[in-house]
């Protein structure tokens, strides 16, 4: 799929594409989505006050997304597999800012030290290294500094499902908002709609002490996707008053 083919399909977007040039290409492949409905009280101290918590039918949600990042590169450079390809887990919630809906990362882990260092330096996103491994139907992560661990054994459904309104709300997000010192950084992204499959869990061991009030139970909803090809624009820095 070419960049132009990615850009040509926009009917599913909630707003127009940015009128500036995209800056990065990346692929989010073999994505596992685990979603939890959460209490507002458990979130309020984790999200900057400048961001409004977005809700679906009155409820807040937090998601763990585990996937394989591939072919990430700046616009005018090729990708380098030793840096561009790595496992990633993010824990996110759903927010509104500047009249747009998007996501806010509570945590981002990557499976290569150098990749995390470069990504954090270029994006100001809170990347950190965790020891990760991925095999067929198995995904594992361990972070000794934070005491975080994740073990998942799963089966994915063969058929693409018809997405519910909640599926669309949880996955079709085209902006990211993240705090960095005196700014809220705003990122725009674009990709085709996620194609989702059912997901069955054979084994789930999840331990994130900082988020024990959010994701310490079985997920309320879970799906799988073969992935999407993504273009992303440079961050816009919004100063915090």
N, C-alpha and C positions, 0 to 999 in steps of 0.2 A: 504494500500500500504506500503510495507516494504522499508527500506532505500536502500536495494540492487536494488529493482525495480526502485526506483527513479534514481539511479546511472547508471542502465543498458541502459537507453534511452538517448542517447547523440547526435544523428544525427543532431538535430536541433541547436546544439550549434555552435557558431562561432569559438571556440577554444577548446582544450582538457580540461578535468577536471584537477584540481590541483593534483599533485602527493603526497600531504600531507593529513593527516586525517581531515575530516570536524569537525567543532567545535560546531555548533548549528543546531537544528531542529526547524522549525516553519511552521505554516500554514497561508496563506493569503486568507481568505475566503470572499465570497460575495463581490467581488471587483467591484467598480464603477470607470470607467476611464472617465475623462473629459479632453479634449485636446484643446489647443489653439495654433494657428500659431502666432508667435510674431516677432517683429522687433529686430534686433541685438542690436540696441542702447539701448533698454529697458533692455537688459540682461547684458551688458558688465560690469556694476558696481556691479553685484550680484554674479558673478562667478570668482573664483581665476584665476589670469592670467596664472597660470601653466596649467590650463585645457583648451583644445580647444573645442569650441562649435561645437557639431555635428549637421549636417543639413540633411534634407531630400529634395532632389531636390532643393537645394539652400535656404531652409527656416528653421528657428529655431522654436522649439516647447517648450511649457511648459505644464505640465500635473498636474492635481489634482487627486490623487488616494485615495479614501475613502474605507476602508475595515475593516474586523474584524480579528485582530491578535489572533491566537489560538495556544495553545500547545507549545509555545516557551520554549526551554529548552537547557541547555548545553548537550554535547554528552553523558556524563555518568550519568546524573541525570534525574529523572522523571519531568514532568511538574506539576506546582502547579496552578490550575485554578484561584485563587484569584490574582495571579501575571501574569500568562502566557496568560490570555485571556483578551483582551481589544480592544476598537475601536481605529483605527488609521487613520489619514489623513496626507498624505505627498504631498508637492508641489515640483515638480522636473523638471529639464531640462536635456538635453542630451549632453554628452561630450565625448571627447577622451583623453586618457592618456596612456602612456607606450604601444602604439600600440594596445590598446583595446578600444572598445566603451562601454559606460556605462551611469550611471545617476549620477546627482549631486543634493542633496536635498537643496532647498531653505528654506524649513520649514518642521518640523515633529512634529505632535501633537499626544498625546496619551490620552485616556480617564480615566486613573488611575494614581494618583500621584506617588505611590510607583513603579509601573511598569516603568514610565518614568524615575524616579530617578535611578533605577537599570540599565535600558537599556542605559541611557546616561553614567553612570559610566563604564559599561563594554565595550561599543562600541566606545565611544567618539562622537557619533552622536548627533546632536543638538535637542534631544527630549525635549518637554515641555508639561506641562499638560494643557488640555482644557476640559471644561465640555461638555461631549458628551452623546447623546442618539441615539439608533437605534431601530426602530420598523419596522414592515413589510412595505416595499416600502417607508420608511422615514428615513432620516439620518440628525442629527443636531449637531452642534458644536458651542461653544462660548468660546472665550478667552478674559477676561476682561482686562488683562494687555496690550495686543497688540491691542485691539479693533477689533479682528477678529471674523467673524461669518459666518456660513455656514448652510443653510437649503435647503434640497433637498427632493422632493417627486417625485417618478419615477415609471415607469413600465418597466419590463425587458421582452424581447422577449423570446418565448419558444424554438425557433430553434437556433442551433449553426450556426453561419454565416461562410461563406468562407472568410478567412482573406485576405485583400489586402496587397500589399507591405508596405503601410504606417502603417497598423495595426501591422504587424510583426515588423517593425522598432520601433514603439512606445512601444511595450510590451515585445519583446524578448530581454531582457537586462540581462547580466550575470556578471556584475561588477558594483560596486558603488565606487565613488571617493568623499572624503570629506576632507576639510581642518580642521586641528586641530593644533593650535599654529604654530610650525615651520615645520609641516609635511603635506603631502597629504596622507591620509590613503586610502588604496586600499583594497576592500573586493571582494571576489569571491563568487558567489552563483550558485546553480543549482536547476532546477525543470523541470518538463515536460512542453511542450508547453501550453500556455494559450488557453483554449477554450472560445471563445467570443460569446456573444449574443448581439442583438440590444438592445438599451436603449432609452426610451422615457421619457422626462422630463415633469412633470405636474407643478412643481414649483421649481424655483431655485433663492435663495437669497444669494448672495455671496459678502462678504465684507472683503477684506484683504488689508488694507491701504498701506502696504509696497509694494504690488504687483499690485497696481491699474492700472499700465500701461501694465500689462501682462494678467490679468484674470478678467477684469471688464465687459466683454461682454458674450453673449451666446457662448458656446464652438463650435469650428469648427468640432469637432468629439467626439462621445461618445459611449462607449460600456460597457458591463457588463460581469462578469465572475463568475462562481461558486467558483473559486479559484484554488490555487496550493499548493502542499506540497514542502517545500523548505529545502535544506541543505545549510549551509553557513560555510565558512572557516574564520579563525582568520584574523584580519587586518594585512596588510603589511604596515609598516611606511616608506614612502619615504620623506627624508629630503628635504625641500625647500632650494635651493641654494641662 
